[in-house]
Amino acid sequence: MEFITANAGTIIVGFIVFGLLALIIVRMILNHRKGKTCCGCGCDGCSK
């Protein structure tokens, strides 16, 4: 219990960073499933 109280700030920030990373990955997966994978460069391989 002492470890948690001594490092509470670090643990909370770690959870926040992990949550943001998870949201970014989920968004990337959903965009890929919707076909929004264009890189934006205008090359011939892009779907748009």
Backbone bond lengths (Angstrom), bond angles and torsions (degrees), N, CA, C in turn:
res aa  C-N    CA-C-N  psi(-1)  N-CA   C-N-CA  omega(-1)  CA-C   N-CA-C  phi
1 M - - - 1.444 - - 1.526 111.10 -
2 E 1.312 117.17 -32.81 1.455 120.68 179.43 1.528 111.22 -64.49
3 F 1.336 115.64 -36.42 1.458 119.87 179.61 1.525 110.75 -61.14
4 I 1.322 116.70 -43.27 1.469 121.14 -178.41 1.525 110.54 -66.09
5 T 1.297 117.59 -44.61 1.470 119.61 -179.39 1.521 111.69 -68.69
6 A 1.325 117.63 -33.89 1.457 120.60 -179.86 1.525 112.09 -73.22
7 N 1.335 117.49 -26.02 1.459 121.90 -175.73 1.524 112.63 -120.46
8 A 1.306 117.83 26.35 1.459 121.88 -175.99 1.525 111.96 -60.18
9 G 1.310 117.87 -42.21 1.464 120.92 -179.43 1.522 111.61 -62.65
10 T 1.314 116.68 -44.47 1.457 121.24 179.57 1.519 110.90 -65.24
11 I 1.315 116.88 -40.06 1.467 120.89 179.90 1.520 110.27 -65.45
12 I 1.318 117.93 -43.10 1.467 121.48 -179.89 1.523 110.84 -64.43
13 V 1.323 117.53 -45.01 1.459 120.81 178.39 1.521 110.18 -63.53
14 G 1.313 117.66 -39.00 1.463 121.51 177.12 1.521 111.77 -60.82
15 F 1.323 116.99 -43.39 1.468 120.48 177.91 1.523 111.18 -64.29
16 I 1.317 117.53 -39.39 1.469 120.97 179.27 1.528 110.35 -64.39
17 V 1.327 116.60 -46.12 1.469 120.35 179.34 1.519 110.41 -63.46
18 F 1.316 117.65 -43.10 1.461 121.47 178.36 1.526 110.87 -62.20
19 G 1.326 117.86 -40.75 1.462 121.45 179.03 1.521 111.70 -65.09
20 L 1.326 117.24 -42.35 1.468 120.43 178.09 1.529 110.80 -64.36
21 L 1.314 116.67 -41.29 1.453 120.58 177.87 1.528 111.14 -62.63
22 A 1.316 116.87 -41.17 1.464 120.99 177.99 1.529 110.84 -63.65
23 L 1.332 117.68 -41.53 1.466 120.51 178.51 1.527 111.60 -64.34
24 I 1.322 117.06 -39.28 1.462 120.38 178.65 1.516 110.63 -64.24
25 I 1.322 117.03 -43.16 1.465 120.54 -179.64 1.518 110.79 -65.78
26 V 1.329 117.36 -42.29 1.470 120.44 178.69 1.519 110.45 -62.37
27 R 1.335 116.84 -41.86 1.467 120.28 179.24 1.528 111.07 -63.62
28 M 1.324 116.92 -40.53 1.461 120.63 178.60 1.522 111.05 -63.63
29 I 1.325 117.02 -40.96 1.463 121.12 178.95 1.523 110.28 -65.22
30 L 1.336 117.34 -44.48 1.460 120.22 179.95 1.528 111.33 -64.73
31 N 1.328 117.96 -40.51 1.457 120.81 177.04 1.521 111.02 -64.15
32 H 1.308 117.02 -37.22 1.462 120.28 178.84 1.524 110.29 -65.65
33 R 1.327 117.37 -40.69 1.469 121.40 179.18 1.529 111.37 -66.49
34 K 1.337 117.08 -31.64 1.462 121.26 178.92 1.524 112.10 -80.97
35 G 1.327 117.01 -7.59 1.455 120.77 179.59 1.506 114.02 88.34
36 K 1.319 117.99 14.33 1.459 121.59 179.91 1.524 109.54 -92.15
37 T 1.328 116.01 64.48 1.455 119.79 -176.61 1.521 111.81 -111.26
38 C 1.306 118.04 10.93 1.456 120.63 -178.91 1.523 109.81 -65.69
39 C 1.316 115.14 137.61 1.454 119.14 -178.04 1.524 112.56 -81.39
40 G 1.337 117.65 -15.31 1.439 120.41 178.15 1.503 114.47 91.73
41 C 1.319 117.04 3.15 1.464 119.35 -175.51 1.536 112.17 -88.78
42 G 1.339 117.78 -14.11 1.463 120.51 179.55 1.512 114.15 83.23
43 C 1.313 117.98 16.88 1.457 120.67 -178.64 1.537 110.69 -75.46
44 D 1.337 116.35 168.42 1.470 121.24 -176.52 1.527 112.43 -67.48
45 G 1.312 118.44 -26.02 1.460 121.37 -176.91 1.512 114.14 -77.16
46 C 1.333 117.87 -11.94 1.455 120.63 -178.47 1.515 111.26 -73.66
47 S 1.324 115.03 148.32 1.464 120.14 -178.42 1.511 113.02 -79.66
48 K 1.343 117.89 -12.78 1.462 119.94 -176.60 1.476 111.08 -110.20
